Amino acid sequence: MICRRPQQACIGNRLDCHEMVSRARAPGRWWHPANALLLCRDCHDALPSLVQQLAWKLLHDPDDFDLNAVNQIKGGDPVRLASVVAMLRIIFGAP
């Protein structure tokens, strides 16, 4: 589970499987483990940008992190790994 709150705060909260790139935006190609985040309802309702979602995915679910797959699902301008790493630095307060 990937949440921005301590996990004990999410215990008992309903879990949602969130598609980072929605079915409506990518019909026929949206389902891929790299495109999914398991979140509690509170975190799901307060979702940030795709880049931050990808940073959370890399941090908490590295086995299913696949930026190329998400970019193929998304189409258009690709998200760059440098952007995801920069977001991780922001999350951790690193320079």
VEXDOMAR-274790 format. One record per atom (N, C-alpha, C): residue in three letters; atom name; x, y, z. Coordinates in Angstrom, 2 decimals. Layout:
REM residues N
("ALA","CA",(X,Y,Z)) ...
END
This chain:
REM residues 95
("MET","N",(0.84,-1.17,0.00)) ("MET","CA",(0.00,0.00,0.00)) ("MET","C",(0.89,1.24,0.00)) ("ILE","N",(0.48,2.21,-0.75)) ("ILE","CA",(1.24,3.46,-0.84)) ("ILE","C",(0.37,4.57,-0.29)) ("CYS","N",(0.78,5.16,0.81)) ("CYS","CA",(0.04,6.26,1.39)) ("CYS","C",(1.00,7.33,1.86)) ("ARG","N",(0.50,8.54,1.91)) ("ARG","CA",(1.33,9.64,2.37)) ("ARG","C",(1.28,9.79,3.88)) ("ARG","N",(0.37,9.06,4.53)) ("ARG","CA",(0.24,9.09,5.98)) ("ARG","C",(0.90,7.86,6.58)) ("PRO","N",(1.21,7.90,7.87)) ("PRO","CA",(1.72,6.68,8.52)) ("PRO","C",(0.69,5.56,8.34)) ("GLN","N",(1.16,4.35,8.08)) ("GLN","CA",(0.24,3.26,7.78)) ("GLN","C",(-0.76,3.00,8.89)) ("GLN","N",(-0.37,3.24,10.15)) ("GLN","CA",(-1.32,3.00,11.22)) ("GLN","C",(-2.52,3.94,11.11)) ("ALA","N",(-2.36,5.10,10.48)) ("ALA","CA",(-3.48,6.03,10.30)) ("ALA","C",(-4.45,5.52,9.23)) ("CYS","N",(-4.00,4.62,8.38)) ("CYS","CA",(-4.82,4.10,7.29)) ("CYS","C",(-5.48,2.77,7.63)) ("ILE","N",(-5.10,2.17,8.75)) ("ILE","CA",(-5.66,0.87,9.12)) ("ILE","C",(-7.17,1.01,9.30)) ("GLY","N",(-7.90,0.11,8.70)) ("GLY","CA",(-9.35,0.14,8.79)) ("GLY","C",(-10.00,1.03,7.75)) ("ASN","N",(-9.20,1.80,7.06)) ("ASN","CA",(-9.72,2.67,6.00)) ("ASN","C",(-9.87,1.83,4.73)) ("ARG","N",(-10.87,2.10,3.96)) ("ARG","CA",(-11.09,1.38,2.70)) ("ARG","C",(-9.93,1.62,1.74)) ("LEU","N",(-9.54,0.58,1.02)) ("LEU","CA",(-8.45,0.70,0.06)) ("LEU","C",(-9.00,0.84,-1.35)) ("ASP","N",(-8.31,1.63,-2.16)) ("ASP","CA",(-8.68,1.83,-3.55)) ("ASP","C",(-7.48,1.51,-4.43)) ("CYS","N",(-7.76,0.91,-5.57)) ("CYS","CA",(-6.73,0.73,-6.58)) ("CYS","C",(-6.90,1.89,-7.57)) ("HIS","N",(-5.91,2.74,-7.61)) ("HIS","CA",(-5.97,3.95,-8.44)) ("HIS","C",(-5.16,3.73,-9.70)) ("GLU","N",(-5.73,4.08,-10.83)) ("GLU","CA",(-4.97,4.08,-12.09)) ("GLU","C",(-4.35,5.46,-12.25)) ("MET","N",(-3.03,5.54,-12.36)) ("MET","CA",(-2.37,6.83,-12.51)) ("MET","C",(-2.79,7.49,-13.83)) ("VAL","N",(-2.87,6.69,-14.88)) ("VAL","CA",(-3.42,7.15,-16.15)) ("VAL","C",(-4.78,6.46,-16.25)) ("SER","N",(-5.84,7.23,-16.30)) ("SER","CA",(-7.19,6.68,-16.19)) ("SER","C",(-7.62,5.86,-17.40)) ("ARG","N",(-8.62,5.03,-17.16)) ("ARG","CA",(-9.23,4.24,-18.24)) ("ARG","C",(-9.77,5.16,-19.33)) ("ALA","N",(-10.38,6.27,-18.93)) ("ALA","CA",(-10.96,7.20,-19.91)) ("ALA","C",(-9.88,7.81,-20.81)) ("ARG","N",(-8.70,8.01,-20.25)) ("ARG","CA",(-7.60,8.62,-21.00)) ("ARG","C",(-6.85,7.60,-21.86)) ("ALA","N",(-6.92,6.34,-21.46)) ("ALA","CA",(-6.15,5.30,-22.15)) ("ALA","C",(-6.98,4.03,-22.31)) ("PRO","N",(-8.13,4.12,-23.00)) ("PRO","CA",(-8.96,2.92,-23.13)) ("PRO","C",(-8.21,1.80,-23.84)) ("GLY","N",(-8.37,0.60,-23.32)) ("GLY","CA",(-7.74,-0.56,-23.94)) ("GLY","C",(-6.29,-0.78,-23.55)) ("ARG","N",(-5.69,0.18,-22.87)) ("ARG","CA",(-4.28,-0.01,-22.51)) ("ARG","C",(-3.96,0.46,-21.09)) ("TRP","N",(-4.97,0.82,-20.31)) ("TRP","CA",(-4.75,1.40,-18.99)) ("TRP","C",(-4.28,0.38,-17.96)) ("TRP","N",(-4.69,-0.91,-18.09)) ("TRP","CA",(-4.34,-1.85,-17.03)) ("TRP","C",(-2.94,-2.41,-17.21)) ("HIS","N",(-2.10,-2.08,-16.28)) ("HIS","CA",(-0.72,-2.57,-16.20)) ("HIS","C",(-0.31,-2.36,-14.75)) ("PRO","N",(0.40,-3.29,-14.13)) ("PRO","CA",(0.81,-3.11,-12.73)) ("PRO","C",(1.57,-1.80,-12.49)) ("ALA","N",(2.29,-1.32,-13.49)) ("ALA","CA",(3.04,-0.07,-13.34)) ("ALA","C",(2.12,1.14,-13.23)) ("ASN","N",(0.88,0.99,-13.67)) ("ASN","CA",(-0.07,2.11,-13.68)) ("ASN","C",(-0.97,2.11,-12.44)) ("ALA","N",(-0.75,1.22,-11.51)) ("ALA","CA",(-1.65,1.07,-10.36)) ("ALA","C",(-1.00,1.49,-9.05)) ("LEU","N",(-1.78,2.19,-8.22)) ("LEU","CA",(-1.37,2.53,-6.85)) ("LEU","C",(-2.46,2.02,-5.92)) ("LEU","N",(-2.07,1.34,-4.85)) ("LEU","CA",(-3.02,0.91,-3.83)) ("LEU","C",(-2.97,1.95,-2.72)) ("LEU","N",(-4.08,2.64,-2.53)) ("LEU","CA",(-4.13,3.76,-1.59)) ("LEU","C",(-5.34,3.64,-0.67)) ("CYS","N",(-5.22,4.21,0.53)) ("CYS","CA",(-6.41,4.34,1.36)) ("CYS","C",(-7.29,5.42,0.75)) ("ARG","N",(-8.56,5.44,1.13)) ("ARG","CA",(-9.53,6.39,0.55)) ("ARG","C",(-9.09,7.84,0.74)) ("ASP","N",(-8.58,8.18,1.93)) ("ASP","CA",(-8.17,9.57,2.18)) ("ASP","C",(-7.05,10.00,1.24)) ("CYS","N",(-6.06,9.14,1.05)) ("CYS","CA",(-4.95,9.48,0.15)) ("CYS","C",(-5.42,9.50,-1.30)) ("HIS","N",(-6.34,8.60,-1.65)) ("HIS","CA",(-6.87,8.56,-3.00)) ("HIS","C",(-7.62,9.85,-3.32)) ("ASP","N",(-8.33,10.38,-2.34)) ("ASP","CA",(-9.10,11.61,-2.56)) ("ASP","C",(-8.22,12.85,-2.66)) ("ALA","N",(-6.96,12.74,-2.27)) ("ALA","CA",(-6.06,13.89,-2.28)) ("ALA","C",(-4.85,13.63,-3.18)) ("LEU","N",(-5.09,13.05,-4.34)) ("LEU","CA",(-3.98,12.66,-5.21)) ("LEU","C",(-3.26,13.87,-5.81)) ("PRO","N",(-1.96,13.81,-5.84)) ("PRO","CA",(-1.15,14.88,-6.44)) ("PRO","C",(-0.92,14.61,-7.93)) ("SER","N",(0.06,15.26,-8.45)) ("SER","CA",(0.41,15.15,-9.87)) ("SER","C",(0.90,13.75,-10.23)) ("LEU","N",(0.90,13.45,-11.52)) ("LEU","CA",(1.41,12.16,-12.00)) ("LEU","C",(2.86,11.95,-11.59)) ("VAL","N",(3.65,12.99,-11.64)) ("VAL","CA",(5.07,12.85,-11.27)) ("VAL","C",(5.20,12.44,-9.80)) ("GLN","N",(4.39,13.03,-8.92)) ("GLN","CA",(4.47,12.65,-7.51)) ("GLN","C",(3.94,11.23,-7.32)) ("GLN","N",(2.90,10.85,-8.04)) ("GLN","CA",(2.41,9.48,-7.95)) ("GLN","C",(3.48,8.50,-8.39)) ("LEU","N",(4.21,8.82,-9.44)) ("LEU","CA",(5.30,7.96,-9.91)) ("LEU","C",(6.43,7.89,-8.89)) ("ALA","N",(6.70,9.00,-8.22)) ("ALA","CA",(7.73,9.00,-7.16)) ("ALA","C",(7.31,8.07,-6.03)) ("TRP","N",(6.04,8.13,-5.63)) ("TRP","CA",(5.54,7.23,-4.60)) ("TRP","C",(5.64,5.78,-5.06)) ("LYS","N",(5.30,5.54,-6.32)) ("LYS","CA",(5.36,4.18,-6.88)) ("LYS","C",(6.79,3.66,-6.82)) ("LEU","N",(7.75,4.46,-7.24)) ("LEU","CA",(9.15,4.05,-7.22)) ("LEU","C",(9.62,3.77,-5.80)) ("LEU","N",(9.19,4.59,-4.87)) ("LEU","CA",(9.62,4.46,-3.48)) ("LEU","C",(8.99,3.25,-2.80)) ("HIS","N",(7.70,3.02,-3.02)) ("HIS","CA",(6.97,2.00,-2.26)) ("HIS","C",(6.68,0.71,-3.02)) ("ASP","N",(6.83,0.74,-4.34)) ("ASP","CA",(6.53,-0.45,-5.14)) ("ASP","C",(7.53,-0.56,-6.30)) ("PRO","N",(8.82,-0.62,-5.98)) ("PRO","CA",(9.84,-0.60,-7.03)) ("PRO","C",(9.76,-1.78,-7.99)) ("ASP","N",(9.25,-2.92,-7.52)) ("ASP","CA",(9.16,-4.09,-8.41)) ("ASP","C",(8.20,-3.86,-9.58)) ("ASP","N",(7.17,-3.04,-9.36)) ("ASP","CA",(6.21,-2.77,-10.43)) ("ASP","C",(6.38,-1.38,-11.04)) ("PHE","N",(7.43,-0.65,-10.66)) ("PHE","CA",(7.69,0.65,-11.27)) ("PHE","C",(8.24,0.43,-12.67)) ("ASP","N",(7.57,0.99,-13.66)) ("ASP","CA",(8.02,0.88,-15.06)) ("ASP","C",(7.62,2.15,-15.78)) ("LEU","N",(8.53,3.11,-15.79)) ("LEU","CA",(8.25,4.41,-16.38)) ("LEU","C",(7.94,4.31,-17.87)) ("ASN","N",(8.63,3.42,-18.57)) ("ASN","CA",(8.35,3.25,-20.00)) ("ASN","C",(6.92,2.77,-20.23)) ("ALA","N",(6.45,1.83,-19.41)) ("ALA","CA",(5.08,1.33,-19.55)) ("ALA","C",(4.07,2.45,-19.29)) ("VAL","N",(4.29,3.23,-18.23)) ("VAL","CA",(3.36,4.33,-17.93)) ("VAL","C",(3.37,5.36,-19.05)) ("ASN","N",(4.54,5.66,-19.58)) ("ASN","CA",(4.61,6.62,-20.69)) ("ASN","C",(3.89,6.09,-21.93)) ("GLN","N",(3.99,4.80,-22.20)) ("GLN","CA",(3.27,4.22,-23.34)) ("GLN","C",(1.76,4.28,-23.11)) ("ILE","N",(1.33,3.99,-21.89)) ("ILE","CA",(-0.09,4.05,-21.56)) ("ILE","C",(-0.59,5.49,-21.69)) ("LYS","N",(0.19,6.43,-21.19)) ("LYS","CA",(-0.18,7.84,-21.16)) ("LYS","C",(-0.21,8.46,-22.54)) ("GLY","N",(0.80,8.15,-23.36)) ("GLY","CA",(0.93,8.81,-24.65)) ("GLY","C",(1.38,10.26,-24.46)) ("GLY","N",(1.59,10.95,-25.56)) ("GLY","CA",(2.00,12.36,-25.48)) ("GLY","C",(3.41,12.51,-24.95)) ("ASP","N",(3.67,13.67,-24.35)) ("ASP","CA",(5.00,13.96,-23.82)) ("ASP","C",(5.32,13.00,-22.68)) ("PRO","N",(6.48,12.34,-22.76)) ("PRO","CA",(6.83,11.38,-21.71)) ("PRO","C",(7.23,12.06,-20.41)) ("VAL","N",(6.95,11.39,-19.31)) ("VAL","CA",(7.48,11.80,-18.01)) ("VAL","C",(8.92,11.30,-17.97)) ("ARG","N",(9.82,12.14,-17.56)) ("ARG","CA",(11.23,11.77,-17.52)) ("ARG","C",(11.62,11.30,-16.12)) ("LEU","N",(12.54,10.34,-16.09)) ("LEU","CA",(13.02,9.82,-14.81)) ("LEU","C",(13.61,10.94,-13.96)) ("ALA","N",(14.27,11.91,-14.59)) ("ALA","CA",(14.85,13.03,-13.85)) ("ALA","C",(13.77,13.79,-13.08)) ("SER","N",(12.57,13.90,-13.63)) ("SER","CA",(11.47,14.58,-12.94)) ("SER","C",(11.01,13.78,-11.72)) ("VAL","N",(10.98,12.46,-11.87)) ("VAL","CA",(10.58,11.59,-10.76)) ("VAL","C",(11.63,11.68,-9.64)) ("VAL","N",(12.90,11.65,-10.00)) ("VAL","CA",(13.98,11.75,-9.01)) ("VAL","C",(13.94,13.12,-8.33)) ("ALA","N",(13.69,14.18,-9.09)) ("ALA","CA",(13.59,15.51,-8.50)) ("ALA","C",(12.44,15.57,-7.49)) ("MET","N",(11.33,14.89,-7.81)) ("MET","CA",(10.20,14.87,-6.88)) ("MET","C",(10.57,14.11,-5.61)) ("LEU","N",(11.31,13.02,-5.73)) ("LEU","CA",(11.76,12.28,-4.55)) ("LEU","C",(12.63,13.18,-3.66)) ("ARG","N",(13.45,14.00,-4.29)) ("ARG","CA",(14.29,14.93,-3.51)) ("ARG","C",(13.43,15.94,-2.77)) ("ILE","N",(12.37,16.41,-3.40)) ("ILE","CA",(11.45,17.33,-2.74)) ("ILE","C",(10.75,16.64,-1.58)) ("ILE","N",(10.29,15.42,-1.80)) ("ILE","CA",(9.59,14.67,-0.75)) ("ILE","C",(10.50,14.49,0.46)) ("PHE","N",(11.77,14.21,0.22)) ("PHE","CA",(12.70,13.96,1.32)) ("PHE","C",(13.46,15.20,1.77)) ("GLY","N",(13.20,16.34,1.11)) ("GLY","CA",(13.87,17.59,1.51)) ("GLY","C",(15.35,17.60,1.19)) ("ALA","N",(15.75,16.83,0.18)) ("ALA","CA",(17.17,16.78,-0.19)) ("ALA","C",(17.48,17.89,-1.20)) ("PRO","N",(18.72,18.35,-1.22)) ("PRO","CA",(19.09,19.42,-2.18)) ("PRO","C",(19.13,18.92,-3.61)) 
END
